[in-house]
Amino acid sequence: MNTNSTSHLFRKTCTTALALGLLVTSPALAEEAKPTANLTVAALSQYIFRGFEQGQDSLVIQPSLTVGYQGFSANLWGNLDTDRTGDDASHWQETDMTLAYSYTLGKVGLSGGYIYYGYGLNSQDTQEFYASVSYDTLLKPTLTIYRDTDNLAGWYITAAISHSLPLADKINLDLGAKVNYLKSDEATSFSEDNLGVDAYSALHDGVISAAISFPVATYITITPQVAYSFPLSSEAKDLIKAWSFNGEDSDFIYGGVALSLAF
């Protein structure tokens, strides 16, 4: 992730590309399990990562490839800015790799993994580990904890809810909301323009999202989507402005469409 030519500041979500695992729920399922694969290409109006704007007024293309087997999964994700300008004009900004494992115990879903963030010449690479727990009930509450152990050591904690509304046969409106907390280990992690002398620790960003998936063939799905990202505190507002691409905004509306091939 490039933040005005500064170092990486954790990653995902958009937005966006998470590893998909095949959940092992019983010995019978494990015996019948088959490898899975998912190829998705999203075209979005902006790349927003954990509240920070990664580009301005340009279409971004985000391909994602995931393979999974019996709870284990591996994902490659990238971001291409079609109109990158300035001192750092590399259009291909980022390549991330995620290795994950998922498991279910009744209604409880557990997952954990490792993410490597590769930025090439855009910024310094970094890596983090994460663990997540969810409960299969109304709004499916999910708590995920990320720990960056490299370039910007710190914590990013996400509390999320989601709900799917059936609109027609095999067509659902998927709604989501999450609040996020960000804590850095050192003050120098966010020292740009002397933003503060203390290590950053605050309720950071919130995201509200909506998407509709349209199956157009046996293995092909088209998904229009929209999201709104906004700061959750005055400290977050100042930091997001300083670290975002244009240095002026702290909340963003963005969206686009994704094409998926899954089998």
FENMOPE-V147179 format. One record per pair of residues at least 24 apart in sequence whose ideal C-beta (glycine too) atoms are under 6 Angstrom apart, sorted by sequence separation. I is the first residue (numbers start at 1). J is the second residue. D is the distance in Angstrom with one decimal. If there is no record, write none. Layout:
BEGIN
((I:J:D) (I:J:D))
END
This chain:
BEGIN
((40:64:4.6) (58:82:5.4) (126:150:4.2) (139:163:5.6) (157:181:4.5) (180:204:5.0) (205:229:5.9) (206:230:5.5) (58:83:3.3) (74:99:5.5) (94:119:5.7) (109:134:4.2) (126:151:3.5) (180:205:5.1) (228:253:5.2) (39:65:5.3) (55:81:4.7) (156:182:5.4) (205:231:5.9) (206:232:5.3) (73:100:5.0) (108:135:5.9) (124:151:4.9) (179:206:5.0) (227:254:6.0) (38:66:4.6) (107:135:5.7) (155:183:4.6) (72:101:5.4) (93:122:5.2) (107:136:4.1) (154:183:5.4) (178:207:5.3) (203:232:4.0) (226:255:3.4) (37:67:5.0) (71:101:5.4) (154:184:3.9) (203:233:4.8) (225:255:5.4) (71:102:5.2) (90:121:5.8) (154:185:5.2) (177:208:5.1) (202:233:4.7) (36:68:4.6) (47:79:5.5) (71:103:5.6) (90:122:5.7) (153:185:4.3) (204:236:4.7) (176:209:4.6) (202:235:4.2) (224:257:5.0) (35:69:4.6) (88:122:5.8) (202:236:5.4) (175:210:5.5) (223:258:4.6) (33:70:4.9) (152:189:4.8) (174:211:4.8) (222:259:5.7) (173:212:5.4) (221:260:4.6) (10:50:5.7) (30:70:6.0) (220:261:5.7) (219:261:5.6) (219:262:5.8) (219:263:4.9) (170:215:5.2) (20:66:4.8) (22:68:4.7) (24:70:5.7) (17:64:3.9) (19:66:5.7) (21:68:5.2) (24:71:4.6) (195:242:5.9) (1:49:5.3) (20:68:5.8) (22:70:5.9) (3:52:5.6) (22:71:5.9) (21:71:5.2) (192:242:5.8) (21:73:4.3) (20:73:5.7) (19:73:4.4) (19:75:3.9) (17:77:3.6) (19:98:4.3) (21:100:5.7) (23:102:5.2) (24:103:5.9) (25:104:4.9) (19:100:4.0) (21:102:3.3) (23:104:4.8) (5:88:5.7) (2:93:5.9) (11:117:5.2) (8:117:5.8) (8:123:5.4) (7:123:5.8) (8:124:6.0) (7:124:5.1) (8:126:4.4) (2:122:4.4) (2:123:5.0) (10:148:5.3) (8:151:4.9) (9:152:5.7) (7:151:5.2) (7:152:5.9) (10:156:4.9) (51:204:5.9) (51:205:3.1) (51:229:5.7) (48:229:5.0) (51:240:5.0) (56:245:4.9) (55:245:5.6) (56:246:5.1) (52:243:5.3) (53:244:3.8) (52:244:5.3) (53:245:4.6) (53:252:5.9) (48:252:5.3) (48:254:5.7) (46:254:3.9) (45:254:4.8) (45:256:5.7) (44:256:3.7) (43:256:4.9) (43:257:5.9) (42:258:3.9) (40:258:5.5) (41:259:5.4) (40:260:4.3) (39:261:4.7) (38:262:4.4) (37:263:5.9) (3:243:4.4))
END
